[in-house]
Amino acid sequence: MVSTDSLVGIELTGDEYRVVQSLFRNKYRAYDSAGELVLQGKQKMLKMKEEFPFVGPDGDPVFTVKAGGILDVAGNYTLTDDATGEPVVVLDENYTLLTDRWKLRDPDTESVIAEITSQSTLVEALRYFSDVFSILPHKYEITDADGDHVGSIEGKLSLKDEYVVRIDDASDVPKEAIVAAAMVIDAIEGN
């Protein structure tokens, strides 16, 4: 089972993080509840496989999320610890028409450790059928392998994507993976 101390270069200990996207790129910053920068990530441009390197507040590499395949529409993305080179968690996108659903899996056993699911079919439908509604914020629920509530990711109405990631109980789910997933989901879904 994945443990919360799986990443050598960073440890997120808080229960709430604010994730903010840059206005023009898939470049993200995560802040803790005190407003301190804790994590930065960006989507590398012009790569055959989508890649998201993440660095800590000091700019040192922490982990990388990379697509499993070229132009991965409904596939998997592996979060790998930069210090050890070991995979920590796999993000699987389960493509459905009006529901965004992502699973976080253990890279060794492939067992599901968490699921992130969009909570508003109406908002997803409006966004799917017209770009006019693209400013509507997303809301996701995070559950563990047993379907128990872990936390939420709630978008805010703004010009650039902004999310509040709340983690109520992450005993079996690495917080770093949840915060990284919020950034990667936003970039992949084109939110």
Backbone as CSV, one residue per row, in Angstrom:
resi,resn,N_x,N_y,N_z,CA_x,CA_y,CA_z,C_x,C_y,C_z
1,MET,0.848,-1.189,0.000,0.000,0.000,0.000,0.882,1.236,0.000
2,VAL,0.486,2.240,-0.719,1.211,3.500,-0.800,1.108,4.196,0.550
3,SER,2.217,4.765,1.015,2.178,5.478,2.294,2.295,6.971,2.057
4,THR,1.904,7.737,3.070,1.905,9.187,2.913,3.308,9.768,2.877
5,ASP,4.319,8.988,3.210,5.690,9.504,3.152,6.439,8.901,1.968
6,SER,5.728,8.635,0.870,6.307,7.978,-0.291,7.251,8.863,-1.091
7,LEU,7.146,10.168,-0.947,7.993,11.066,-1.711,9.125,11.587,-0.838
8,VAL,10.347,11.448,-1.329,11.518,11.850,-0.567,11.634,13.368,-0.466
9,GLY,11.332,14.091,-1.539,11.618,15.528,-1.601,10.580,16.466,-1.029
10,ILE,9.409,15.945,-0.624,8.361,16.840,-0.130,7.397,16.073,0.760
11,GLU,6.878,16.776,1.724,5.843,16.193,2.585,4.804,17.273,2.851
12,LEU,3.588,17.036,2.408,2.493,17.966,2.648,1.746,17.490,3.891
13,THR,1.666,18.355,4.893,1.062,17.953,6.161,-0.262,18.646,6.445
14,GLY,-0.627,19.652,5.678,-1.856,20.397,5.924,-3.090,19.673,5.420
15,ASP,-4.238,20.280,5.682,-5.518,19.709,5.253,-6.173,20.501,4.134
16,GLU,-5.607,21.673,3.792,-6.209,22.497,2.752,-5.116,23.180,1.935
17,TYR,-5.294,23.146,0.618,-4.335,23.753,-0.304,-5.095,24.521,-1.370
18,ARG,-4.519,25.623,-1.810,-5.090,26.424,-2.891,-4.203,26.215,-4.114
19,VAL,-4.797,25.758,-5.204,-4.086,25.502,-6.453,-4.506,26.574,-7.448
20,VAL,-3.522,27.268,-8.025,-3.798,28.362,-8.956,-3.059,28.106,-10.262
21,GLN,-3.798,28.211,-11.377,-3.203,28.057,-12.696,-2.758,29.410,-13.216
22,SER,-1.667,29.418,-13.945,-1.223,30.626,-14.626,-2.276,31.000,-15.671
23,LEU,-2.354,32.254,-16.034,-3.402,32.725,-16.932,-3.296,32.139,-18.342
24,PHE,-2.091,31.889,-18.839,-1.945,31.494,-20.236,-1.376,30.104,-20.482
25,ARG,-0.938,29.389,-19.462,-0.334,28.070,-19.662,-0.827,27.108,-18.604
26,ASN,-0.575,25.835,-18.840,-0.849,24.827,-17.824,0.335,24.783,-16.861
27,LYS,0.428,25.852,-16.093,1.471,26.026,-15.094,0.755,26.323,-13.779
28,TYR,1.107,25.597,-12.723,0.341,25.651,-11.482,1.235,25.907,-10.277
29,ARG,0.614,26.500,-9.257,1.253,26.702,-7.956,0.263,26.237,-6.897
30,ALA,0.773,25.572,-5.872,-0.063,25.141,-4.748,0.436,25.833,-3.490
31,TYR,-0.507,26.366,-2.721,-0.207,27.086,-1.484,-0.897,26.389,-0.319
32,ASP,-0.251,26.386,0.835,-0.890,25.826,2.015,-1.863,26.841,2.605
33,SER,-2.505,26.497,3.712,-3.528,27.374,4.289,-2.946,28.676,4.840
34,ALA,-1.619,28.721,5.063,-0.973,29.953,5.521,-0.539,30.834,4.345
35,GLY,-0.793,30.364,3.105,-0.419,31.131,1.925,1.001,30.893,1.454
36,GLU,1.686,29.909,2.054,3.064,29.591,1.664,3.065,28.667,0.443
37,LEU,3.927,28.965,-0.534,4.090,28.110,-1.703,4.653,26.764,-1.255
38,VAL,4.003,25.653,-1.650,4.478,24.322,-1.259,4.844,23.448,-2.452
39,LEU,4.297,23.779,-3.640,4.517,22.924,-4.796,4.223,23.707,-6.067
40,GLN,5.033,23.453,-7.117,4.805,24.065,-8.424,4.887,22.978,-9.482
41,GLY,4.054,23.079,-10.507,4.090,22.115,-11.593,3.688,22.770,-12.885
42,LYS,4.146,22.192,-13.990,3.741,22.722,-15.292,3.749,21.603,-16.311
43,GLN,2.915,21.765,-17.313,2.869,20.810,-18.403,3.961,21.185,-19.391
44,LYS,4.831,20.226,-19.690,5.881,20.500,-20.676,5.250,20.608,-22.053
45,MET,5.701,21.570,-22.794,5.166,21.819,-24.129,5.894,20.971,-25.168
46,LEU,5.177,20.622,-26.233,5.721,19.934,-27.400,6.380,18.605,-27.064
47,LYS,5.780,17.843,-26.170,6.258,16.511,-25.830,5.330,15.487,-26.474
48,MET,5.881,14.377,-26.946,5.055,13.312,-27.513,4.172,12.696,-26.430
49,LYS,4.732,12.514,-25.250,3.965,12.034,-24.105,3.813,13.203,-23.145
50,GLU,2.587,13.425,-22.671,2.382,14.524,-21.743,3.231,14.309,-20.499
51,GLU,3.826,15.416,-20.042,4.733,15.341,-18.899,4.560,16.590,-18.039
52,PHE,4.533,16.364,-16.715,4.342,17.439,-15.754,5.423,17.330,-14.675
53,PRO,6.509,18.078,-14.764,7.495,18.065,-13.678,7.018,18.970,-12.533
54,PHE,7.232,18.525,-11.301,6.852,19.294,-10.121,8.096,19.587,-9.305
55,VAL,8.138,20.803,-8.755,9.251,21.213,-7.897,8.691,21.722,-6.578
56,GLY,9.533,21.657,-5.553,9.145,22.165,-4.244,9.266,23.676,-4.202
57,PRO,9.033,24.274,-3.041,9.075,25.735,-2.918,10.455,26.316,-3.201
58,ASP,11.506,25.513,-3.040,12.870,25.974,-3.290,13.308,25.766,-4.735
59,GLY,12.424,25.181,-5.561,12.739,24.960,-6.967,13.399,23.630,-7.266
60,ASP,13.639,22.812,-6.240,14.244,21.493,-6.446,13.210,20.504,-6.972
61,PRO,13.586,19.662,-7.946,12.653,18.662,-8.481,12.172,17.721,-7.378
62,VAL,10.868,17.417,-7.407,10.272,16.549,-6.394,9.711,15.283,-7.034
63,PHE,8.844,15.459,-8.033,8.296,14.311,-8.741,7.851,14.744,-10.126
64,THR,7.603,13.755,-10.978,7.159,14.000,-12.344,5.952,13.117,-12.617
65,VAL,4.963,13.685,-13.298,3.821,12.913,-13.755,3.948,12.816,-15.267
66,LYS,3.926,11.572,-15.775,4.121,11.364,-17.208,3.049,10.422,-17.741
67,ALA,2.542,10.737,-18.944,1.535,9.901,-19.600,2.137,8.558,-19.970
68,GLY,1.287,7.535,-19.911,1.724,6.192,-20.263,1.869,5.999,-21.757
69,GLY,1.164,6.795,-22.557,1.223,6.637,-23.999,1.237,7.982,-24.705
70,ILE,1.441,7.934,-26.006,1.454,9.147,-26.820,0.020,9.600,-27.029
71,LEU,-0.225,10.912,-26.831,-1.561,11.492,-26.975,-2.588,10.654,-26.226
72,ASP,-2.338,10.440,-24.965,-3.151,9.595,-24.100,-4.481,10.274,-23.795
73,VAL,-5.556,9.910,-24.500,-6.860,10.530,-24.314,-7.539,9.987,-23.061
74,ALA,-7.609,8.697,-22.931,-8.183,8.073,-21.732,-7.190,7.010,-21.290
75,GLY,-6.179,7.439,-20.561,-5.134,6.509,-20.216,-4.642,6.712,-18.816
76,ASN,-3.343,6.455,-18.645,-2.806,6.573,-17.300,-1.593,7.486,-17.272
77,TYR,-1.368,8.032,-16.094,-0.279,8.961,-15.848,0.411,8.504,-14.572
78,THR,1.713,8.296,-14.641,2.454,7.788,-13.490,3.176,8.922,-12.786
79,LEU,2.975,9.005,-11.459,3.676,9.964,-10.619,4.916,9.249,-10.094
80,THR,6.100,9.758,-10.455,7.373,9.132,-10.101,8.190,10.065,-9.224
81,ASP,8.706,9.538,-8.139,9.564,10.295,-7.223,10.869,10.611,-7.940
82,ASP,11.227,11.895,-8.041,12.455,12.282,-8.740,13.715,11.842,-7.997
83,ALA,13.650,11.743,-6.675,14.835,11.369,-5.897,15.158,9.881,-6.035
84,THR,14.138,9.036,-6.073,14.375,7.584,-6.102,14.149,6.965,-7.473
85,GLY,13.416,7.675,-8.338,13.075,7.116,-9.642,11.965,6.077,-9.575
86,GLU,11.373,5.902,-8.397,10.328,4.897,-8.195,8.940,5.488,-8.441
87,PRO,8.058,4.727,-9.104,6.673,5.184,-9.252,5.974,5.156,-7.893
88,VAL,5.160,6.177,-7.630,4.473,6.301,-6.347,2.992,6.006,-6.496
89,VAL,2.387,6.523,-7.551,0.963,6.322,-7.789,0.687,6.474,-9.279
90,VAL,-0.363,5.823,-9.755,-0.786,5.925,-11.150,-2.163,6.582,-11.164
91,LEU,-2.317,7.624,-11.999,-3.605,8.298,-12.183,-4.239,7.731,-13.449
92,ASP,-5.404,7.115,-13.311,-6.127,6.575,-14.461,-7.332,7.430,-14.761
93,GLU,-7.426,7.892,-15.988,-8.611,8.630,-16.407,-9.612,7.623,-16.954
94,ASN,-10.795,7.608,-16.383,-11.871,6.761,-16.883,-12.798,7.652,-17.670
95,TYR,-12.705,7.578,-18.977,-13.444,8.483,-19.857,-14.929,8.146,-19.858
96,THR,-15.741,9.126,-19.520,-17.191,9.044,-19.655,-17.658,10.363,-20.241
97,LEU,-18.857,10.373,-20.784,-19.335,11.554,-21.489,-19.514,12.763,-20.576
98,LEU,-20.183,12.617,-19.446,-20.509,13.782,-18.634,-19.991,13.707,-17.198
99,THR,-19.101,12.793,-16.915,-18.532,12.696,-15.577,-17.026,12.510,-15.697
100,ASP,-16.285,13.388,-15.032,-14.839,13.207,-14.964,-14.576,12.255,-13.805
101,ARG,-13.885,11.147,-14.077,-13.609,10.163,-13.044,-12.156,9.694,-13.190
102,TRP,-11.404,9.883,-12.123,-10.001,9.487,-12.092,-9.777,8.532,-10.932
103,LYS,-8.959,7.512,-11.154,-8.594,6.589,-10.087,-7.106,6.737,-9.816
104,LEU,-6.750,6.701,-8.541,-5.351,6.679,-8.132,-5.053,5.250,-7.706
105,ARG,-4.063,4.625,-8.364,-3.738,3.222,-8.105,-2.324,3.077,-7.566
106,ASP,-2.132,2.027,-6.791,-0.807,1.628,-6.352,-0.070,1.105,-7.581
107,PRO,1.161,1.574,-7.864,1.849,1.160,-9.089,2.293,-0.302,-9.079
108,ASP,2.444,-0.892,-7.905,2.894,-2.284,-7.824,1.733,-3.268,-7.854
109,THR,0.741,-3.044,-7.009,-0.378,-3.988,-6.903,-1.525,-3.645,-7.833
110,GLU,-1.517,-2.419,-8.363,-2.568,-1.880,-9.220,-3.902,-1.729,-8.501
111,SER,-3.918,-1.885,-7.183,-5.157,-1.705,-6.431,-5.490,-0.222,-6.347
112,VAL,-6.774,0.080,-6.367,-7.246,1.458,-6.284,-7.060,1.952,-4.856
113,ILE,-6.446,3.151,-4.716,-6.287,3.731,-3.379,-7.199,4.939,-3.193
114,ALA,-7.658,5.536,-4.306,-8.572,6.677,-4.218,-9.240,6.887,-5.567
115,GLU,-10.344,7.630,-5.527,-11.037,7.998,-6.749,-11.444,9.467,-6.642
116,ILE,-11.289,10.186,-7.741,-11.676,11.600,-7.817,-12.762,11.691,-8.884
117,THR,-13.970,12.140,-8.471,-15.139,12.126,-9.353,-15.808,13.491,-9.368
118,SER,-16.124,13.983,-10.581,-16.837,15.264,-10.678,-18.226,15.105,-10.070
119,GLN,-18.711,16.201,-9.483,-19.959,16.136,-8.726,-21.152,16.770,-9.404
120,SER,-20.973,17.440,-10.532,-22.106,18.109,-11.165,-22.228,17.707,-12.630
121,THR,-23.161,16.811,-12.900,-23.401,16.385,-14.278,-23.911,17.548,-15.115
122,LEU,-24.727,18.418,-14.513,-25.254,19.570,-15.244,-24.131,20.497,-15.694
123,VAL,-23.209,20.823,-14.791,-22.076,21.691,-15.140,-21.239,21.019,-16.228
124,GLU,-20.974,19.722,-16.086,-20.189,19.005,-17.098,-20.898,19.028,-18.452
125,ALA,-22.212,18.859,-18.458,-22.970,18.884,-19.715,-22.894,20.258,-20.366
126,LEU,-23.089,21.304,-19.583,-23.014,22.662,-20.126,-21.628,22.942,-20.688
127,ARG,-20.586,22.543,-19.957,-19.212,22.767,-20.414,-18.903,21.949,-21.662
128,TYR,-19.448,20.745,-21.733,-19.191,19.853,-22.866,-19.787,20.413,-24.157
129,PHE,-20.987,20.981,-24.066,-21.700,21.407,-25.264,-21.436,22.847,-25.680
130,SER,-20.820,23.660,-24.805,-20.553,25.038,-25.191,-19.397,25.624,-24.387
131,ASP,-18.455,26.271,-25.085,-17.329,26.935,-24.429,-17.768,28.127,-23.589
132,VAL,-18.979,28.620,-23.830,-19.502,29.743,-23.058,-19.509,29.402,-21.565
133,PHE,-19.737,28.132,-21.261,-19.849,27.701,-19.866,-18.520,27.228,-19.280
134,SER,-17.436,27.428,-20.009,-16.132,26.943,-19.536,-15.654,27.659,-18.271
135,ILE,-16.238,28.806,-17.950,-15.840,29.510,-16.732,-16.490,28.926,-15.477
136,LEU,-17.495,28.056,-15.667,-18.133,27.439,-14.502,-17.125,26.551,-13.776
137,PRO,-17.006,26.706,-12.474,-16.017,25.929,-11.731,-16.425,24.465,-11.558
138,HIS,-15.421,23.612,-11.495,-15.613,22.182,-11.244,-15.676,21.915,-9.750
139,LYS,-16.314,20.806,-9.406,-16.299,20.326,-8.033,-16.130,18.808,-8.090
140,TYR,-15.148,18.300,-7.351,-14.861,16.873,-7.325,-14.931,16.353,-5.890
141,GLU,-15.315,15.096,-5.753,-15.210,14.428,-4.459,-14.078,13.421,-4.540
142,ILE,-13.332,13.321,-3.458,-12.241,12.350,-3.357,-12.683,11.282,-2.366
143,THR,-12.640,10.018,-2.798,-12.989,8.909,-1.925,-11.835,7.913,-1.890
144,ASP,-11.783,7.091,-0.838,-10.738,6.076,-0.758,-11.210,4.794,-1.454
145,ALA,-10.424,3.737,-1.342,-10.726,2.479,-2.028,-12.055,1.879,-1.589
146,ASP,-12.489,2.178,-0.362,-13.755,1.652,0.146,-14.934,2.571,-0.156
147,GLY,-14.697,3.678,-0.846,-15.759,4.621,-1.159,-16.014,5.636,-0.065
148,ASP,-15.173,5.646,0.972,-15.330,6.609,2.057,-14.759,7.963,1.662
149,HIS,-15.386,9.023,2.141,-14.975,10.392,1.834,-13.555,10.664,2.336
150,VAL,-12.719,11.212,1.452,-11.356,11.631,1.796,-11.269,13.147,1.778
151,GLY,-11.909,13.782,0.777,-11.832,15.226,0.658,-12.543,15.713,-0.584
152,SER,-12.197,16.944,-0.996,-12.847,17.532,-2.162,-11.883,18.469,-2.884
153,ILE,-12.205,18.714,-4.134,-11.509,19.706,-4.951,-12.614,20.608,-5.489
154,GLU,-12.589,21.877,-5.094,-13.644,22.795,-5.502,-13.056,23.970,-6.270
155,GLY,-13.541,24.158,-7.493,-13.110,25.285,-8.305,-13.746,26.570,-7.846
156,LYS,-13.065,27.676,-8.133,-13.595,29.005,-7.834,-13.850,29.706,-9.157
157,LEU,-14.845,30.565,-9.187,-15.154,31.325,-10.379,-14.107,32.422,-10.547
158,SER,-13.261,32.296,-11.574,-12.215,33.286,-11.827,-11.722,33.143,-13.259
159,LEU,-10.950,34.127,-13.732,-10.399,34.079,-15.090,-9.407,32.947,-15.257
160,LYS,-8.590,32.720,-14.249,-7.665,31.592,-14.302,-8.183,30.525,-13.346
161,ASP,-7.928,29.272,-13.679,-8.439,28.187,-12.853,-7.829,28.256,-11.464
162,GLU,-8.694,28.133,-10.468,-8.267,28.138,-9.079,-9.111,27.116,-8.330
163,TYR,-8.446,26.298,-7.523,-9.114,25.233,-6.788,-8.709,25.267,-5.323
164,VAL,-9.635,24.857,-4.477,-9.323,24.609,-3.080,-9.388,23.098,-2.902
165,VAL,-8.276,22.513,-2.485,-8.191,21.073,-2.243,-8.276,20.869,-0.740
166,ARG,-9.345,20.194,-0.306,-9.528,19.889,1.122,-9.339,18.398,1.330
167,ILE,-8.518,18.065,2.297,-8.251,16.663,2.593,-8.668,16.422,4.039
168,ASP,-9.812,15.754,4.196,-10.360,15.521,5.528,-9.763,14.287,6.198
169,ASP,-9.497,13.237,5.399,-8.939,12.004,5.945,-8.149,11.312,4.847
170,ALA,-6.837,11.448,4.903,-5.995,10.873,3.849,-5.056,9.813,4.411
171,SER,-5.522,9.034,5.361,-4.642,8.065,6.003,-4.040,7.064,5.017
172,ASP,-4.786,6.711,3.957,-4.268,5.739,2.984,-3.941,6.356,1.631
173,VAL,-4.053,7.685,1.527,-3.859,8.355,0.251,-2.816,9.459,0.421
174,PRO,-1.725,9.436,-0.358,-0.723,10.497,-0.223,-1.280,11.858,-0.623
175,LYS,-1.151,12.830,0.258,-1.647,14.184,-0.014,-0.968,14.777,-1.239
176,GLU,0.308,14.483,-1.405,1.044,15.002,-2.561,0.391,14.539,-3.859
177,ALA,-0.047,13.280,-3.895,-0.693,12.743,-5.096,-2.031,13.426,-5.348
178,ILE,-2.766,13.742,-4.289,-4.060,14.412,-4.444,-3.866,15.822,-4.999
179,VAL,-2.917,16.576,-4.440,-2.669,17.943,-4.918,-2.142,17.917,-6.351
180,ALA,-1.227,16.988,-6.657,-0.730,16.854,-8.028,-1.863,16.472,-8.972
181,ALA,-2.741,15.570,-8.537,-3.866,15.148,-9.375,-4.769,16.322,-9.706
182,ALA,-4.998,17.224,-8.757,-5.830,18.407,-9.023,-5.244,19.211,-10.178
183,MET,-3.923,19.362,-10.195,-3.265,20.130,-11.259,-3.314,19.389,-12.587
184,VAL,-2.999,18.105,-12.552,-2.948,17.313,-13.782,-4.352,17.168,-14.388
185,ILE,-5.357,16.915,-13.555,-6.733,16.796,-14.056,-7.160,18.088,-14.728
186,ASP,-6.851,19.224,-14.113,-7.194,20.511,-14.703,-6.560,20.660,-16.085
187,ALA,-5.290,20.300,-16.207,-4.597,20.426,-17.495,-5.124,19.441,-18.529
188,ILE,-5.313,18.195,-18.149,-5.760,17.157,-19.096,-7.190,17.407,-19.561
189,GLU,-8.057,17.758,-18.615,-9.451,17.992,-18.967,-9.642,19.318,-19.693
190,GLY,-8.591,20.135,-19.760,-8.707,21.424,-20.439,-9.622,22.368,-19.720
191,ASN,-9.617,22.239,-18.396,-10.531,23.043,-17.583,-10.087,24.481,-17.559
